Amino acid sequence: MPDLSINFAGIKSPNPFWLASAPPTNSGYQVMKAFDAGWGGAVWKTLGVPVVNVSSRYGGVNYRDKRLIGFNNIELISDRPLIDNLREIEEVKKHFPRHAVIASLMVQSREEWHQIVRDVTNAGADGIELNFGCPHGMCERGMGSAVGQEPDVLRLIVEWVMEVARIPVIVKLTPNISDITEPARAARLGGADAISLINTIQSIVGVDLDLFAPYPIVDGQGTNGGYCGPAVKPIALNMVKNCAQDPHVALPISGIGGIENWRDAVEHILLGASSVQVCTAAMHFGFGIIREMTAGLEQYMTEKGFATIYDMVGKALPNVKHWEDLNLKYKVTAKIHEEKCIGCQLCYTACEDGAHQAIALREGTRVPEIIEENCVGCNLCSLVCPVEQCITMERTDDGTEHLTWKERTLAGSVPTTFNDEQAGGLHHWVPEPTAALGKEKHKTLPGKARQLGPPSPVGTEPASKE
């Protein structure tokens, strides 16, 4: 059986799954419950001078039948007295000595940093996370993302912390910045042992159309909050990759952002993270999700022959290239598998209106047809198709040629004028503009679509032309 245990910058835990600093780690009760369920570590809800929170704190983004693909919060750091948190950290460590307890911290002055670092160390914390990412409320007071957006200030505070730190120090980075590697480099220069990313993204998730106020609404008004959940995973993965590939960062990475299941966690690990942190999924589904996460990770590692987490850390990084290094000779073409097609013709609509007019409708059938000479292999049809593997992208080049934009540039064979003969789309067929007139209004969709679900009630079937 694979070994899921990790040693993250000196912080040991039985598996790489940690709860992120957030409401699920607000108390010793919650952290103990999580550890009892199987979580490997927890980053305590950020400690500092206690705050006063507002009552309406969370907002969400739903998409069709999926709730909370995005989650927004305007909650601040812990509103509980520091002494209560310290007592509970000590209690948790007595019961779970092998699990990782990391204290997230956010204060202002050098003296405050020194004091609170000593306090959490004495309470038995295994590590410290410096919260330089919070994008609401605290940043208005010169903390949180206000620090994370100023690499020089970040470095200075890290240096203050390292003056007294006796346990590993992680710097949590804000994504609300143009280049996340700049504060990551500053963290290393300041002496940090590791980094974690991403914190939440500054956002407004929606506006009440009757009250004219952003969600969540506080007495008829609102403010920007921190956005997280499944929707932010692509942003998080890219930033984790950026830090992992930067030779001037070279620190262990705790990946955060959009992790809801074991696959999400593996993606973070393959791009360079050696621990992962979860918040929104635990708030949505509870601590019990850890069972699926650890079981799925173990199964994946067994199938791939990975004995430890470190066998897979950064495994995908060699395949993440700059665009100019991609093979221009690689060619794929869409293929529709007729036996799986339900005749919805969404692929036709998407390609016709949003891509390259490479799909045609045929007389007497609702199964569309790929116009291979027009297909550029963009993948759009396969992405919008509601049936798995109904449309696949098939490689059509022979794999013997490899030519990149960088190589073409060095060879002087790239377009350099507005009407250059070397333009990539020079010979791609495009309909005459006037051919579009009336097409949407009068288009014919022959036959009837097969249904995925139960039949529609009598009298509700859409009209069709056969």
N, C-alpha and C positions, 0 to 999 in steps of 0.2 A: 504494500500500500504506500502511496506517495506520502512524503513528509510535508505537511502544510505549515510547520512552524517557521517562524522568521526571527531574525535578529536585525532589526531596523535601526541602524546607527547606534547600536548598543541597547536598544529597547527590545526585549524578547516578548513574544506572544505565541500561543499555540496555533494560530492561523493568521492570515494577513488581513482578515476582516475586522475593521475597527468602526465603531460608531463615531461620526464626526461631532465636533463641538456644536451643540444645538439643543433644542428642547428635549430630545430623548436622553441627554446626559445631564439633565438639570439637577439630579439628585442621586444619592447613593442607592436609594431604592431602585431607581430605573437601571442604573449601571449594574447592580447585582443581578437584577432580573435578566438583563441582557447576557451577562456572563454565564448565568445558569442555563440560558437557552443555547449557548454555544459561541457567542461572539468572542473574538480573540483579544480585543482591546477597546478602549473608549477614550475619547478626548473630551474631558469635562467641559461643560458649558462655561464659556469664558468668564474668568474671575477678574475682579477689579473693585473699584469703588462701586457699591451696589447702585443700580439704576432704578428709575420708576418707569414702568412700561404703560402703554396705552392698552385699552381693552380689546378693540378690534385689530387683530394683528396679522392675519393670513389672507392671502388671495390665491386663486388658482386659475389655470388655463385648462379647459377641457377641449377635446377634439373628437367630434362625433360621439361614439359610445365609450370613449376612453377618458376617464376622469384623471385630473391632475397630471397631465403630461408635462406641465410646468407649474411651479409652486413659488409663491412670492411671500416674503415675510418682512414686517417692519418691527419685529421684536429686537430688543437690544441685548446686552450681555446679562449675566446673572443679576437678579434683583434680590438675591439672598445674601445675608451677612457672610463675610469671608470665613469667620470662625466656624459657622455651620458646615460650609463646604469642606473645610480642612478636616473637621472631625469625621465627616462621611468618607472622604478619601482614605483616611487612616483605617476606617472600619472595612471598606471594600478590600483593601490590600491584605487585611488579616484573613479574610475569607477566600480571596482569590490571589494568592501570592505569585502565581505563574502567568496571570493575565496582565496586559499592559494598561496602566492608568496614566494618561498624559494630561497635564494641567494646561488648559488654554488660558493665556493671560493677556490683559490689556490695561495698562496704566499710563501715566504721563511722565513724571519726573524720574531722574536717575535714582533718587532715593527710594521712590515707590517701587521701581523695578527691582532694586536690590532686596528690598524687604519682602516683596511677594514671592520672588524666586526662592529665597531662604525658607519662607513659610511653607510653600508647597513641597519643597524638598524634605523638610522636616516631617511633613505629613505622610511621606512615603511614596510620592509620585515617582513613576519610572522615567518620565520625560516631561519636557515643557514645550508647548506650542505657542509661539508669539503671534497673536491675531493682528495681522496687518492687512486684513482683507474686508472687514465689514463695510458695506457701501452705503449705510444709512444711519442717521442718528449719531453714532460715535465719531464718524468722520467729520461731522460738523463741529466736534469738540477737539479736532486735531489728532484723533486717534484712528484706528482701523485703516481703511483704504487711503486715508490722507497720508499715512506713513508709507503704505505700500506703493504709492504713486511717486514717492520721492526717494530714489535709491540712496542718496547721501544720508538722509535722515534715518532711513531703515538701517543702513550700515552702522550709524552711530549708536542707535538703540541696541542693536545686536551686540555691539562691543560692550555697552553698559552691562547687558545681561551676562555676557561671557566672563566679566570680571568676577562674578560670584557663583556662576552656575557650576554645579558638581554632578549634574545629570544631563543627558543629551538634550539639545535644543533644536527644535524644528521651527522654521519660519514659514508661516502661512501667507501665501501670496494672493493679491487681488488680480482678477482678470480685467478689471476696469483700467486698462493701460494699453498703449499701442504695442509694446514689446515686453513680454513678461520675462524674458531672459535678463533684462537690465536689473530689476530688483533681485532676481535669483542670483546673479553674479555678486550683487552687493551683499546678499546674505552670506555667501561664501567668504567674501573679503572681511566681513565682520566676525567670522569665526564660527558660524552656525554649523551644526552637525548634519542637518537635513533640511529639505523644504517640503511643503505640502501645497497642493493646488488642484482645483481652483476654489476660491471662495465664491460667494454668490455674485451675480451680475446685476448691476444697477438697472432697475426696470420699473415700468408701469404695466401691469398685466391686463388692464381693461378700464373702461370708464362706464359708470352707470348712466344710461341714456336719459333717465328721468331726473336724477339728482345732479347730473353734470359734475360728478366727483369720481376720482380714481379709486379703484379697489386696492386694499380693504378700506372701507369708509369709516372714518372716525368723526361722528357728530357732523355729518354732511360734508366733510373734507377728507383729504388723503395726502399721501406723499409717495415718493419713489421708495421701492424696497429692494430686497435682494432676491434674485431669481435663481431657481435651482430645479432639480428634478430631471426626468428623462430627456427633456428638450435641450438641456445644456451639454449633454454628453459629447457631441461633436466638437464643441468649443473646448471642453476640458481635455479631450484626447489630443487635440492639436497643440495645446499649450504644454501638456505633459511631454509630448514628443519634442517640442522646441527646446525645453529645458534638458531633456535627456540627451539630445544630440549636440548641445553646446559644450565644447570642451572646457570653457571657462566657468561652467557651473559645477559639473562633476560632483554632485551630492546625491545621496539617496533621496528618492521621491516617493511621497505618499500621495497617491492619485485620488482625487475627489471630483465628483460631478457626474450625475446621471446614472449612478450604479444602482441597478434594481435587481439584478440576478447575476449568476456566476459568469455568464458570457460577457456582460459589461465589465466585470472585474478583470477577466482574462484580457480583454482589449487594453485596459489601462496597464496591466502588467507587461503585455507584449510590447507596449510603447515606452516602457522604462520604469514604471512604478514597481516598488517592491513591498508596499503595503497599500491598502485601499480603504477609503472612508465612506460611510453611507449615512445619509440623513433622511431625505425625503421618503425613500422607500420604507424605512422603519416607521416613520410617522404615518404613512398611508396603510401599510399592511401589518405592522407590528414586528416585534423582535423574532418571531417564529420563522421569518424568511431565511434566517441563517442556515436552517437545515438544508434547504434546497441549494443554497449557495455553496456550502462546504461539500455536499454530496456531488453537485455538478462539477465543481473544481477538481475533486478527487478523480471522478470518472474521466474528465478531459485529460488530466495529467497521465492517467494510466494509459489511455488510448494513444497519447503522443509519446509515451516513454519518458516523461519528465519525472525524475526522482524527488526533486525539491523545487520550491518556488523559484529559486535562483537559476534553474536550468532554463526558465522561460522568460526571465526579466529582459526586456529589450530585444526579444527575438525578431520582432517585426521592423526594428529600426533600420537595418541595412536595405530594406525594400521601400523605405520612404525617401523619395528623391525630390529634387527641385523639378519643376515642370520641364525645364530645358534639357533634362537628362532622360526623359521618357522616349521610348522607341516610336518614331513616327511611321515606321513600316508595319507596326502591329495593326491588324485589321480584324474586326469582328462584324458579323452581320446578324440581324434578328431572324429567328425562325419560329413560325407559329405551328404548334403541334395541334392539328385539327381535332384530334380525338378528345382533347381537353378543353377546347374552346367552347364557351357558353354563348357566344354571339353578342356580347355586350357592345362591341365595337368601340370601346373606350380607347384602345390602342390607335385606331384609325383617327379618332377625334384629336387625341393628344399629338400625334405625329403631323396631322394635317394642319392644325392650328398653332402648335407650339414647337414644331421641330422642322423636319426636312421633306415633308410630303412624300414619304417613302412607303406608304401603305395605301392600298387600293381596295375598294369594295367590288365584289364580283356579282354578276347576275345570278339570281336564284339561290343565294346562300348568304348567311350572315357572317360567315368566317372570312375575315379580311385576308389580304394577300400582300406579302412583302415585295416591294419593287427593289430588287437587290442592287441595281445600278445606282439608285438614289440613296440607299441606306448608308449612313456614315458610322453606324455602330454606337450611337449616343446612349443607348440603354433605356431611353424614356418609355418605350412601349412595354418593356419587361417590368419596369418599375410601377406603372399604373395598372397593369393587368391584375385582376382580383384573384386569379387562379395560379397557384404555385406551379412553376415549371411549364406553364402553357406556352409562354414565349421565352426562349432561351437565346443567349448570345453565343453564336458559333464562330470559332476562329477560322478565317478564310485565307490568311497569308500562310506561306509554307514555313515560316519561322527561320529562314536562312539569312534574312537581311536585318540589320540593325543600324538605324540612323537617327541621331538626336538633333534637336534644334541647335544645341551648342555646337555640334559637329558641322551642321550646315552653316552656322554663323562664321565659324573659323574658316570654312571653305568658300565663303562669299556667295553662297547659293540661297540666300533668304530674300524675300520681297523687301525692296527698299523704296519703291515709289507707289503712289496711290493706285495705279492701274498696272501693277507689275504682272508680267506673264508667269511669275512663279507663285502667284497667289494660290492658296490651298483650295479655294472654292471656285477657281476659274472655270472649270469644266463641269461643275455640278449643276444639274438641270434644276431650274426654278420656273414655275408657271408664270405666264404673263400676268401682270397685275389685274387686268380686266377680267381674267378668267375667274376671279374670286366673286364677281358681282352676281348676286342671286344664288350662289352655291349653298350658303348656309340655310337660306329660307326654303329652298326647293330640293335639298339633297334627299336621295332615296336610300332608305335602309331596308333592303329586301329581307324577307323571311321573318321568323320570330326568334327571339332570344331564349335560350335555355335558362332556367332559373336555378340558382344555388339553393334557395330555401324552399319552403312550402309554397304551393300555388297561391296566387293572389285571389281574393274574394271575387265572386262573379260580378262583372260590371266594372272592375277596376283595372283591367288589363289595358296597357297603353296601346293606342292605335298604331298599326304598322302597315306598310305598303308591301305587297308581295308581287 
